[in-house]
Amino acid sequence: QLQVVESGGGVVQSGGSLRLSCAASGFSLDFKAIGWFRQAPGKEREGVSCISSIGGRTNYADSVKGRFTISRDNNKNTVSLQMNRLTPEDTAVYYCAVRSRGVVINCPDHSRDYDYWGQGTQVTVSS
């Protein structure tokens, strides 16, 4: 069974940090583009960051550039999102998404380009 699971969410004060992890079971994350998305209450889902299938190219939303870092650990079959200097505007459910369709050098930033999704992990930043 193919499954994507996020972990690492929680409640943190403004200015704090969290590290989200995306793990896959039933398949390898190698050579697959991975995206992190988030959805705040009453808002549409938005792309936060992604990493390409090969070459390690990354992309970040303007709102998180310089604060968030996406990375792979192929040995553990995980992708992490390190989030620093969090603000209340970062409060949302964060989702990991996996693109299984072919290899891409530039990771896509739209949700329609991803095939497998986790259930999400809640991140709450208090002021």
N, C-alpha and C positions, 0 to 999 in steps of 0.2 A: 504494500500500500504506500503510495507516494504521499508524503506529509511534510509540511513546512511548519515549524514551530518557533515563535518568538519568545524571548525571555528577557528579563532585566529591567522591566518597567517598575515604576514605583512613584512615591511622593518625595519631592526634593524641594528645598528652598531656592528661591531665585538666586542665581549665581552659582548654583551647585552643578554637579555632573552626574550623569548616568551612562552606563554602557549597555546597549541592547545587543542581543545575540540572535542570530537566525540560524537554526539548525534544520537539516533535511534528513529524512529517513526514507529509505526505499530508492534513493537515487543520489548521485554525486552532484555537488555544486560546481565541480570543476568544469571549465569551459562554458559556463552559463552566466548570462548577465543577471545581476541581482539588484533589485531596487528596494528602497525604503520609502514608504508613503505614510502619510498621517491624515487623520480626519478629526477635526475638532467639532464639538456639538454645534449643529446648525450650519456647518460649512461643508463644502465639497472636499473630497479626498484630493490631496495635493502631493506631488512628488517632493521628496526631501533630498534623496541622494541615490546614486546608483554606481555600480562598478561593472566594467565591461567583461565580456566573456574571456578575452585574452588581452594581454598587454597591460592590464591593471589601470586602464583609464577610468577616471572618476568624474562625477558631475554632482554639483550641489545647487540647491535652490539658493537664490540670493539671500534669503532670510537666515540661512544657516551657515553660509560661507565663513570660514575662519573660526567657527565654533564646533562644527561637527566633522568627524572623520570616519569614512567607511573603509573597511579593510577585510581581507580574506585570511582564513587560516585553513589551508587545504588539508593539512594533517587531521584537523578536527572536523572537517566538512562543515564549517561555519563561516558566516559573514557577520561582522560586528559593526555597530554604529556607536562611536564614542561621541557623547554629547556634552560639551562644556559650556559654561556661562549661560546656563539655561534661564529662560525668562517665562513668565506666566503665558506669554503668547505661544510657547512651545507645548502647552498642555493639549494633549490629543491622544487618540488611540493610534499607535504606530504599527504598521503592517510591513512584513517582509514579503517580497514577491520574486518569483523565479521565472525567467524566460527560458523555455526549453526549445524554442524554435531557432536552431542554427546559432552560429557564432557571430558575434557583433563586436566590432572594434570600439564603436561609440555606443555606450549603453543608452537605451531609450528612456525617456522620462515620462511617458504617458502610461497610464495603467492598462490600457488596451493591449499593450505590447508584452504583457506578462501573463503567464499561464497558470502558475500555481501560487496560491496565497495562504498565508498563515491566518490564524484567528485574531491576531492583534494583541498588543500589550499596552496597557494604560500608562501614560506618563502624565503626572500632575505636578505642576510647578507652582508653589505657593509664593505669594509676594511678601 
